Amino acid sequence: TELYLVVTDIYGNPVKSTSSSTVTVPSPQDDLKVDVVDIETVNLKESQSLAMSFAPEEKLVAGEYHLMVYSDEGYLGATAFKLR
């Protein structure tokens, strides 16, 4: 299974990283193209930990950012963080 990390600013603009790429993931209405900053291939188990990271192309400015994780099966979850 492939997991995809997507990072956007508060307005939904993708944060670009040195290894950004675009992938297509399934969604309920139609396939969705997302700009991913990290891709990890894993064998999913009932309980496990996984670390994902990215190196932004430019220094991130103060503000709120959203992290979303998708798999080749679709959306898995999200969280957010703020930089001051």
Disulfide bonds with the S-S distance in Angstrom:
none
